[in-house]
Amino acid sequence: MNKTLLDDGQFILSSTNNMFKEKDINVLLNQIEVHKYLINQDIPWTISQDDAIFSWLENVYHPIMQVINQWSVRSSFAKYSDSQLFFAISDHWYYLLAKNEKISAYSAAVNYAAQYGTGLGHIVSKLSNPLKVA
């Protein structure tokens, strides 16, 4: 990994309160690269890596973390670490966005908990699932 990517990885780890581990850096950088690619499809210029990281933090990481911290989602996956749950929900969100580009992080997380969670949180998520069929 070159110095710039290593610096980016360290910045991402610190910006996410060290929720992720060193082993997660490549996965996170790949997510950011996909995020950057998708953004660049809709604008007439190319955003920088720094802008892509900031955008990923604001538009992917923070929205998912806000929903993960809701009781119904968090309690549906009691055995998951925050980073495991983040990766699972972000993958699910990406899958749902391929079907409908207007799906929010909230909808993806609640839908994921409704489909794959366990316990009382799973039941509450099923009842409040904004995507009744997904």
N, C-alpha and C positions, 0 to 999 in steps of 0.2 A: 504494500500500500504506500503510495507516495505521500510526501509530507503534507500537501494540501488536503488530501482525503483524510489523513490521520488527524490534522487540525480540525477539519469539519466534523469528524467522528467525535472528537473530544468536546467540541462545542455542543453537539447534539446531546451527548451524555449529560453534560452539565445543565443544558437548557431543559432537560426533562427530569431534573432532580435526581440524576443517576438511577432512575428506575430501570434502565436497560444496563446490560453488562457489555464488556468489551466484545464478547462473541456476537453480540447483536448489531454491531456497527455496520457490517456489510449489508445486512438485511435492511437496516434503516436507510443507508445510503442508496440502496436499490429502490426503496419506496420513494425516496426523494427524487431520484432520477426519473421514475415513472411519472411522478407528480409534475415535474418540470416539463417532461415531454407532453403531457396532456394540456398543461397551460399553454405551451408554445403552439399547440394546434389551433388555439382560438385567438391568438394575437399576432400582429404583423411584425413583431420583433422577437428576439430570443432573450429570455430572462437569464440573469446570472445565477451561478450556483448559490451564492449568498441569498439572493432573492428567493430562489426555490426553497432553500432551507427555512427561511422566515415564513414563506407561504405555507409550507408543510406544517410547521409548528402551529400557525394560526388557524389553518383550515382543515387539518387532519388530526394532528396530535391533541390539541386542546379540546376540540369538540368531542372526540372519542373519550378522552379522560373525564370530561364533565358527565357523560352518560355512564361510564364505568363506575363512577362514584355514587350513582343512584342506587338505592337499596335493592330494588328489584333485579337489576342487572348484576351487581356485585354478589348478592346472595345466591344467584343462580349458578355461580361458578366458584364456590367456596374453596375449592382445591387449586384454582388457577392463581398464579401470581399476577400482579398488574400488567407486567410485560407480556405474559402469555395471553391474557385476555385482550390486551391491546392488539396484538398480532392477529388473533382469531377474529376480532370484530373488524379490524381494518381489511382483512382479506374478504370477509363477508360483505362489507360495504362496497369494496371494489367489484365483487361479483354482482351485487344488486345494481350498482351504477351502470353496468353494462346493459342492463335491462331497462333502466329508467334513470336518466342523468339528474333527476331532481330529488333522489332519495337522500335524506339527511343522515348524519351520524347517529342522531337519536333514533330514527326509524330503523336503521341497520342494527344498532345495538339491542334494541328491544326485540326486534325480529329474531336476532341470533339467540337471545335468552329464551324467547318463546319456543324456538325450534330445538335448541340443544341444551338448555339449562336443566337444572334439577331443583327440587325443593319448592318451598313456598314462593320464592322469587320467580321461578319458572312459571308458576300458575298466575301470578300477578302480571307477568310479562305477556302471557298468552291473552289475558283479559284486556290488556291495554295495547296490544300489538297494533301499530298503525297500518301495518301491511298484512291484512288478514290472510292473504294468500301470497306466498313468495317462494 
